Amino acid sequence: MDIETYRDYCLSKKGVTESLPFGPDSLVLKLMGKIFTIASLDKVPLRVNLKCDPEKAIDLREKYPENILPGYHMNKKHWNTLVLDGSLQKTLIFELVDHSYNLIREGLTKKLKEELDLL
């Protein structure tokens, strides 16, 4: 999967913004100001970090040991790094983006959830 496809999918979700706060090589996508994914723009193949339920994270790492790794520069319990070299199906990648987005959404304050609903 290329960065444009990944970025477009993430930005299609309600309340998502993008920025480069860590420099030009790390695209950060946030939901209502909270990070739900970071893409390493300088890595080939593309690598992205996604938030993940801890038990699901372990299962995914065991099932896809070459392509789903503990989160690079992130809390290894709650984040995975996906290596997008074409081995993972697009549907799985989008499912994991949705999972990360929903975990962040669940953790938003009541006020932020209400603001999101109004978008």
Residue frames relative to the residue before (quaternion, step in Angstrom):
aa qw qx qy qz dx dy dz
M 1.0000 0.0000 0.0000 0.0000 0.00 0.00 0.00
D 0.3307 -0.7483 0.5407 0.1956 3.55 -0.97 0.84
I 0.6839 -0.5132 0.3383 0.3930 3.55 -1.27 0.44
E 0.6276 0.5499 -0.3545 0.4220 3.62 0.99 -0.72
T 0.6541 0.5018 -0.3057 0.4763 3.58 0.94 -0.89
Y 0.6602 0.5115 -0.2984 0.4619 3.56 0.92 -0.95
R 0.6782 0.5006 -0.2791 0.4600 3.57 0.84 -1.05
D 0.6626 0.5114 -0.3101 0.4509 3.59 0.87 -0.93
Y 0.6444 0.5148 -0.3311 0.4583 3.59 0.96 -0.82
C 0.6688 0.5004 -0.3003 0.4605 3.58 0.88 -0.94
L 0.7043 0.4719 -0.2710 0.4558 3.59 0.88 -0.93
S 0.5786 0.5835 -0.3799 0.4247 3.60 1.21 -0.28
K 0.5940 0.5750 -0.3559 0.4358 3.57 1.26 -0.29
K 0.5803 -0.6271 0.4120 0.3167 3.53 -1.05 0.84
G 0.8417 0.2214 -0.1750 0.4603 3.55 -1.01 0.93
V 0.5360 0.6469 -0.3939 0.3729 3.60 1.27 0.11
T 0.0493 -0.7629 0.6445 0.0113 3.54 -1.09 0.88
E 0.2658 -0.7553 0.5770 0.1608 3.55 -1.28 0.41
S 0.0659 0.7783 -0.6229 0.0437 3.53 -1.24 0.55
L 0.3312 -0.7131 0.5816 0.2086 3.53 -1.39 0.13
P 0.0640 0.8639 -0.4983 0.0351 3.63 0.74 0.98
F 0.7149 0.4258 -0.2453 0.4974 3.60 1.20 -0.46
G 0.7145 -0.3878 0.2408 0.5303 3.57 1.27 0.25
P 0.7146 -0.5117 0.2946 0.3751 3.56 -1.29 0.26
D 0.6756 0.5207 -0.2937 0.4315 3.60 1.21 -0.24
S 0.7311 0.3650 -0.2246 0.5308 3.61 1.26 -0.06
L 0.1719 -0.7826 0.5950 0.0623 3.55 -0.39 1.29
V 0.1237 -0.7995 0.5873 0.0245 3.56 -0.65 1.18
L 0.0982 -0.7749 0.6233 0.0368 3.55 -0.87 1.02
K 0.0970 -0.8197 0.5645 -0.0120 3.52 -0.78 1.12
L 0.2619 -0.7004 0.6392 0.1797 3.50 -1.30 0.56
M 0.8323 -0.1319 0.0424 0.5368 3.55 -0.55 1.20
G 0.7575 -0.4121 0.1943 0.4676 3.56 0.95 0.94
K 0.6558 0.4781 -0.3071 0.4969 3.61 1.28 0.00
I 0.4648 -0.7013 0.4684 0.2697 3.59 -0.76 1.06
F 0.0268 -0.7859 0.6166 0.0374 3.55 -1.01 0.87
T 0.7994 0.0013 -0.0542 0.5984 3.59 1.26 -0.12
I 0.1058 -0.7470 0.6531 0.0655 3.52 -1.26 0.63
A 0.1561 -0.7813 0.6000 0.0728 3.56 -0.89 0.98
S 0.3223 -0.7339 0.5696 0.1818 3.57 -0.90 0.98
L 0.2538 -0.8252 0.4919 0.1127 3.56 -0.19 1.30
D 0.6835 0.4877 -0.2853 0.4622 3.59 1.21 -0.39
K 0.6088 0.5602 -0.3515 0.4383 3.61 1.24 0.01
V 0.0560 -0.7534 0.6543 0.0355 3.53 -1.12 0.80
P 0.4454 -0.2863 -0.8222 0.2086 1.54 -1.20 2.17
L 0.7062 -0.4497 0.3458 0.4235 3.53 -1.36 0.30
R 0.0870 -0.7671 0.6343 0.0411 3.56 -1.08 0.83
V 0.0439 -0.7937 0.6067 0.0014 3.56 -0.98 0.89
N 0.2933 -0.7160 0.6055 0.1864 3.53 -1.18 0.68
L 0.0175 -0.7868 0.6166 -0.0222 3.53 -1.03 0.92
K 0.4802 -0.6350 0.5210 0.3078 3.54 -1.07 0.77
C 0.0094 0.8103 -0.5840 0.0486 3.58 -1.04 0.74
D 0.5605 -0.5590 0.4899 0.3651 3.54 -1.18 0.62
P 0.5693 -0.6544 0.3688 0.3342 3.64 -0.77 0.97
E 0.6820 0.4703 -0.3035 0.4707 3.63 0.88 -0.85
K 0.6452 0.5085 -0.3119 0.4774 3.56 1.00 -0.83
A 0.6085 0.5681 -0.3463 0.4325 3.59 1.04 -0.79
I 0.6619 0.4987 -0.3005 0.4721 3.58 0.93 -0.91
D 0.6499 0.5223 -0.3142 0.4540 3.59 0.91 -0.91
L 0.6713 0.5012 -0.2967 0.4584 3.58 0.92 -0.93
R 0.6513 0.5168 -0.3155 0.4573 3.59 0.97 -0.83
E 0.6581 0.4966 -0.3062 0.4760 3.58 1.07 -0.73
K 0.6893 0.4878 -0.2753 0.4594 3.58 1.00 -0.84
Y 0.7958 0.1612 -0.0530 0.5813 3.59 1.06 -0.82
P 0.0310 -0.8721 0.4878 0.0243 3.63 0.68 1.06
E 0.6702 0.4960 -0.3062 0.4595 3.62 1.11 -0.50
N 0.8013 0.3326 -0.1265 0.4809 3.58 1.11 -0.68
I 0.7425 0.2592 -0.2000 0.5844 3.59 1.22 -0.21
L 0.0205 -0.8248 0.5566 -0.0969 3.50 -0.42 1.38
P 0.6383 -0.4724 0.4029 0.4551 3.60 -1.23 0.19
G 0.6242 -0.6049 0.3563 0.3428 3.58 -0.99 0.88
Y 0.3852 -0.7280 0.5307 0.2000 3.54 -0.75 1.14
H 0.8438 0.0014 -0.0689 0.5322 3.59 -0.74 1.15
M 0.6268 0.4907 -0.3400 0.5007 3.58 1.18 0.55
N 0.6476 -0.4571 0.4100 0.4512 3.56 -1.33 0.05
K 0.3917 -0.7744 0.4531 0.2037 3.58 -0.38 1.27
K 0.6062 0.5647 -0.3528 0.4350 3.59 1.18 -0.46
H 0.8078 0.3103 -0.1169 0.4874 3.57 0.98 -0.89
W 0.7527 0.3434 -0.1918 0.5280 3.61 1.23 -0.14
N 0.1567 -0.7532 0.6324 0.0904 3.54 -1.16 0.74
T 0.2610 -0.6982 0.6354 0.2016 3.52 -1.30 0.46
L 0.1813 -0.7689 0.6073 0.0847 3.55 -0.85 1.04
V 0.2367 -0.7334 0.6224 0.1367 3.55 -0.96 0.95
L 0.1695 -0.8320 0.5257 0.0517 3.57 -0.34 1.29
D 0.1550 0.8199 -0.5239 0.1708 3.55 0.45 1.31
G 0.6664 -0.4912 0.2983 0.4750 3.58 1.27 0.20
S 0.5603 0.6283 -0.3831 0.3801 3.60 1.23 -0.21
L 0.6957 0.4244 -0.2647 0.5156 3.59 1.07 -0.69
Q 0.4810 -0.6670 0.4871 0.2939 3.56 -0.98 0.84
K 0.5975 -0.5872 0.4204 0.3484 3.53 -1.11 0.78
T 0.6343 0.5381 -0.3385 0.4400 3.61 0.99 -0.77
L 0.6420 0.5064 -0.3224 0.4770 3.61 1.03 -0.76
I 0.6420 0.5203 -0.3309 0.4557 3.59 0.91 -0.87
F 0.6847 0.4726 -0.2899 0.4730 3.59 0.86 -0.93
E 0.6041 0.5471 -0.3484 0.4630 3.60 1.08 -0.67
L 0.6889 0.4698 -0.2791 0.4763 3.59 0.97 -0.85
V 0.5768 0.5370 -0.3695 0.4923 3.61 1.16 -0.53
D 0.6596 0.5081 -0.3022 0.4642 3.58 0.90 -0.94
H 0.6363 0.5359 -0.3184 0.4543 3.56 1.00 -0.87
S 0.6588 0.5015 -0.3004 0.4736 3.58 0.92 -0.92
Y 0.6407 0.5334 -0.3043 0.4608 3.57 0.92 -0.99
N 0.6999 0.4764 -0.2706 0.4582 3.58 0.87 -0.99
L 0.6074 0.5361 -0.3612 0.4617 3.61 1.05 -0.64
I 0.6631 0.4833 -0.3026 0.4850 3.57 0.95 -0.86
R 0.6323 0.5424 -0.3320 0.4425 3.58 0.96 -0.86
E 0.6538 0.5233 -0.3050 0.4535 3.58 0.94 -0.91
G 0.7173 0.4615 -0.2457 0.4605 3.58 1.07 -0.72
L 0.4747 0.6782 -0.4459 0.3403 3.59 1.24 -0.07
T 0.5574 -0.5750 0.4729 0.3674 3.53 -1.21 0.48
K 0.6658 -0.4918 0.3710 0.4209 3.56 -1.24 0.36
K 0.6432 0.5363 -0.3158 0.4459 3.57 0.98 -0.88
L 0.6822 0.4769 -0.2892 0.4728 3.60 0.89 -0.92
K 0.6185 0.5331 -0.3447 0.4631 3.59 1.05 -0.70
E 0.6491 0.5057 -0.3139 0.4737 3.57 1.00 -0.81
E 0.6367 0.5141 -0.3254 0.4737 3.61 0.99 -0.79
L 0.6410 0.5256 -0.3175 0.4604 3.58 0.99 -0.84
D 0.6534 0.5257 -0.3108 0.4474 3.57 0.94 -0.87
L 0.6772 0.5016 -0.2877 0.4549 3.58 1.13 -0.63
L 0.5470 0.6272 -0.3975 0.3865 3.60 1.23 -0.26
